[in-house]
Structure formats: C-alpha cells, structure tokens
C-alpha cells in the first residue's frame, strides 16, 4: 500500500435500478468474475450483495441490489428496503437504466436521489441494442429527471465504455483507508450463500411462470472433505403442486437442475462436489416474517 494514506481511496459504490437493466451484469463485469447470478427473468437478485475491487491505491465496495419494484408481498418489501438502504449509505450512487426504462420511473426513488449530496452517475446500459436517436432521447429525459447526475452510456455485457466509467468512479471515491483488510476477499457473503444462489439461478433458467418466484434455497449441510465437498440443499416452495412441477416426472426436472448447478458449484469452489437436492413445502413463506428472517431476508 502507498505510505501516504491520504492518497488511498475507498468507498461504497451502490448500484440501483429497475429489474433487468443489468445491475448484476455490471458488477460482475467490474469484478471480472460472476458473483451475482444473472437470468433473463426480472427479480433474479433478491439480496444486497457486496463485491470488492482492490487496486494499488483504491478499494471499491460495489453493492448489487434487487430491482426497484412496487411490493406485492412481504419478501418484496424487504427487497425494496435493500434499495433504500443502498441509496442512504452510498459514497457514490450508480443509477442503472436502459432505453426502455423511461416508462417505468419510480417517482419515490427519483425524489430520494434528487435529495442526495453525494455524486450520482446515471448510467444508460445496453447502448449496443439501440439507435443513436433513441440514446439521445433517453439522455435528454434523464438530464431533466436527475439534473445533478452525471450521465454515462455503456454496454455492460460487451464492456463498451466500462474502463472509462471505472476510472471516473475511482476519481470520485473519497480519500479513505480500505474498509476491508483482506484484499483477496471479493464479497462479504459466504460460500454457502453463493452455492444457494447458483442453485436458484438454475431454477430461474429451467422453470417458467410463478415457480422461480415461489422458491427459496437453503443449504442444510456443507462439508469439505479431502477430495470432495458434500452439499445438501433444500428447495422450499409454497404449494404441493409447485413441488410436483419442480421435481418433474420420475425426478427428471430436479435432476437437470442438480447437474447444471453442480457443474457451476464445482467451478466456483474449485473442488469436486456431491450435491443433494430436496424439495419441501412451506406455505406462503414469502409473507411470513419469521421464515423470511430465517431465510436471510432483513427487516
């Protein structure tokens, strides 16, 4: 580390935005690793996930958050609270949007952002998918809607303009010693958390309609042995009919999820994995405060 502590920069750079605008893709791109799960479905991210990026003279603590939504049940209320807390405790706020997002502006969130005294970067994502005229129209809209925000245009998936954006983030970071001493750590979450997320990602990718949104994954056993890691996970659903669909005829559907998840878990952990999946019913768990707390959803 540089001996001149005042030259070191560190801060919390929180990413917020509507569902499916690419928040997880952006954080993964900055970190150079797949930390947050990504799927084409909305509301894939349910928790607030920190990702650390360490440089010679800086430490950025990125925060990926659930998509902004109008809550319909208790779990979604708690997901939205993660967004509110991300606005409140940021040193630098990244509001991620795309061209189609103009029709889905949440006035409550905009009002909160316009009251901030910290730097705000309005980032228009997916520019590779749209015409110049559409991008210019979006830029004009956001200049009026968030007049204090600095606008950047990127493609998180392709990496367009990301080096420039990262350099600007570093410039805007406050001078501060690193918040985390372990420069090899990339997140505040445990391996168990990410294993559960990988399994949930495969459920999102393999099932349609309400199934992905009715599911939560909990790790009941995580044992590291000499040549293999034994993982036993429980997939919770809300209704017996969902359990039947999740398992599939002769267990073929759940076996497919297990095979796909095991492959990614082995790559993530760097070891051979034995994965056992079970499905249990917990009726209406998304509205039960006690169960939500047990499942790791904050107040």
SVG drawing of the C-alpha trace seen along z (x, -y; Angstrom):
<svg xmlns="http://www.w3.org/2000/svg" viewBox="-51 -20 56 62">
<polyline fill="none" stroke="black" stroke-width="0.4" points="0.0,0.0 1.1,-3.6 2.7,-5.0 0.8,-8.3 -2.6,-7.1 -4.3,-10.3 -3.8,-9.2 -5.7,-6.0 -9.3,-6.0 -12.1,-3.7 -15.8,-3.8 -19.2,-2.2 -20.4,-2.3 -24.0,-1.2 -25.8,-0.1 -29.6,-0.5 -32.2,-0.4 -35.3,1.3 -35.4,5.0 -33.5,6.5 -31.5,3.3 -28.2,5.2 -27.1,4.3 -25.7,7.8 -24.0,7.9 -22.4,4.6 -21.0,5.6 -19.7,8.9 -18.0,7.1 -16.2,4.7 -15.1,7.6 -14.1,9.8 -15.9,12.7 -19.5,14.0 -20.5,13.0 -24.2,12.2 -26.4,14.6 -28.0,13.4 -31.0,14.6 -33.3,13.0 -36.1,13.0 -36.9,10.0 -36.3,10.0 -33.4,12.5 -31.4,10.6 -33.1,10.8 -30.4,9.7 -27.9,6.9 -24.5,8.4 -21.2,6.7 -18.3,7.1 -14.8,5.8 -12.5,4.5 -8.9,3.7 -6.4,1.7 -3.0,0.3 -4.5,-3.0 -8.1,-2.2 -10.7,0.2 -14.2,0.1 -17.0,1.9 -19.7,2.4 -23.2,3.2 -25.6,5.1 -29.3,4.7 -32.7,6.1 -34.6,4.3 -36.9,1.4 -40.5,2.6 -43.9,2.0 -44.0,4.7 -46.9,7.2 -45.8,9.3 -43.5,9.1 -40.4,10.5 -40.6,7.8 -41.0,5.2 -37.7,6.3 -36.1,6.4 -37.1,2.8 -35.7,1.9 -32.3,3.1 -32.6,0.5 -33.5,-2.3 -30.5,-1.4 -28.2,-1.4 -29.3,-5.0 -28.8,-6.1 -25.3,-4.6 -23.6,-5.1 -20.5,-7.2 -21.2,-7.1 -24.6,-6.0 -24.9,-4.3 -28.4,-4.5 -28.5,-2.0 -31.1,-2.3 -31.8,-1.3 -33.7,-2.9 -37.0,-1.1 -36.8,-2.2 -38.2,-5.7 -41.7,-4.3 -41.0,-2.7 -39.7,-5.5 -40.4,-5.2 -41.0,-8.8 -40.3,-7.8 -36.8,-6.7 -36.2,-9.7 -37.2,-12.0 -34.8,-10.3 -31.9,-10.5 -32.5,-14.2 -32.1,-14.9 -28.6,-13.3 -25.4,-15.3 -23.2,-12.5 -22.1,-12.1 -24.7,-10.3 -23.9,-8.6 -26.8,-7.9 -25.7,-5.0 -27.6,-4.2 -26.9,-0.5 -27.4,1.7 -26.5,-1.1 -25.4,1.6 -29.1,2.6 -30.4,-0.9 -30.2,-3.7 -28.3,-6.9 -31.5,-8.9 -33.0,-6.6 -30.0,-7.0 -30.0,-10.8 -33.7,-10.9 -33.1,-8.9 -30.1,-11.2 -32.3,-14.3 -35.0,-12.7 -32.5,-11.9 -31.0,-15.3 -34.4,-16.7 -35.3,-13.9 -32.0,-13.8 -30.4,-17.1 -27.5,-16.7 -26.5,-13.3 -23.5,-12.7 -24.6,-10.6 -22.6,-7.7 -23.5,-5.3 -22.3,-1.7 -22.9,1.9 -22.1,3.9 -22.4,7.2 -20.0,6.2 -17.8,4.0 -18.3,0.8 -17.0,-2.3 -16.5,-0.3 -12.8,-1.3 -13.8,-5.0 -16.6,-4.5 -14.4,-2.7 -11.8,-5.5 -14.5,-8.1 -15.7,-6.1 -12.1,-6.0 -11.8,-9.7 -15.0,-10.3 -14.2,-8.0 -13.4,-9.7 -10.0,-9.6 -10.2,-6.9 -8.2,-3.8 -9.5,-0.5 -12.6,0.8 -11.6,4.4 -8.0,5.6 -8.3,8.9 -7.5,7.8 -8.2,11.3 -11.8,11.3 -14.3,10.5 -17.5,10.4 -19.0,10.2 -21.2,13.3 -20.2,16.9 -19.6,19.8 -22.9,21.3 -24.8,18.2 -23.3,18.3 -23.9,22.1 -27.6,21.5 -27.7,18.7 -26.3,20.9 -29.0,23.5 -31.6,20.8 -30.2,19.4 -30.7,22.9 -34.3,22.9 -34.9,19.5 -33.5,20.8 -35.3,24.1 -38.8,23.2 -41.5,20.7 -44.3,18.7 -44.5,18.5 -42.2,21.3 -38.9,19.3 -40.6,16.6 -42.1,19.1 -38.7,20.8 -36.0,20.2 -32.9,22.3 -31.3,23.1 -28.1,25.0 -28.5,27.6 -25.1,29.2 -21.7,28.0 -18.9,30.4 -15.4,30.0 -13.7,33.4 -10.2,34.2 -11.3,34.8 -14.9,33.7 -17.3,31.1 -20.7,32.6 -23.6,30.2 -27.2,30.8 -29.7,28.2 -33.4,27.8 -35.6,26.0 -38.6,24.5 -41.9,23.9 -45.2,22.6 -47.6,25.3 -47.6,29.0 -48.4,28.5 -45.2,26.5 -43.2,29.3 -44.6,31.7 -43.6,29.4 -40.2,28.8 -39.4,32.5 -40.8,33.4 -41.8,36.8 -39.6,39.5 -37.4,36.7 -36.0,35.7 -36.6,31.9 -34.8,31.7 -32.0,33.9 -31.3,31.5 -31.2,28.6 -28.8,30.6 -26.5,31.5 -26.3,27.9 -25.9,26.5 -23.2,29.0 -21.1,28.1 -21.1,24.4 -20.6,25.0 -17.5,27.1 -16.1,24.3 -16.9,21.8 -15.4,23.8 -12.6,25.4 -13.3,28.9 -15.4,31.9 -18.9,31.7 -21.6,34.1 -24.9,32.2 -28.1,33.5 -31.4,31.5 -34.6,32.0 -37.9,30.1 -40.1,29.1 -43.3,27.1 -43.6,24.0 -46.9,22.5 -46.9,18.7 -43.3,18.3 -42.9,15.1 -45.3,13.4 -44.1,14.9 -41.8,12.6 -40.3,15.4 -39.5,17.6 -38.1,14.6 -35.8,13.8 -34.6,17.4 -34.0,17.4 -31.8,14.3 -34.1,11.5 -33.6,8.5 -36.3,6.3"/>
</svg>
